[in-house]
Amino acid sequence: MARFPTLTIEEILIMLGELTPLEQTRAYQDIVARNRPIWIKEGRDEGCKEGRDEGRQEEASGLIRRLLARRLGRLSAAQHKRLEALTLAQLEALGEALLDFTDAADLDTWLDEALQHA
């Protein structure tokens, strides 16, 4: 309003409504063009990291399931479902804890605690 001291609020609003959309301005397009390579690199880096993390999670999950099956025998569907909810850090902790398990109840107790604190 300071730039147009002689105009009323209605006149300013009308004028603003007639402005070119921001995305169509040259300044906006220049900013996007300059930053696009940076954004693409950041996106690729983030995607690669997420892909690595997902891969590690799947590997850890498979290993833990095999170790549990060897230690405790066949796991129930409910146990498998609860294992899917664990983070990579929780799976790693479970990998250490399962060495002390003697039966499926130990696994259920551990899962109860882990999923409660998640």
Buried (B, 14 or more C-beta within 10 A) or exposed (E): EEEEEEEEEEEEEEEEEEEEEEEEEEEEEEEEEEEEEEEEEEEEEEEEEEEEEEEEBEEBBEEBBEBBEEBBEEBEEEBEEBBEEBEBEBBBBBBEBBEEBEEBEBBBEBBEEBEEEE
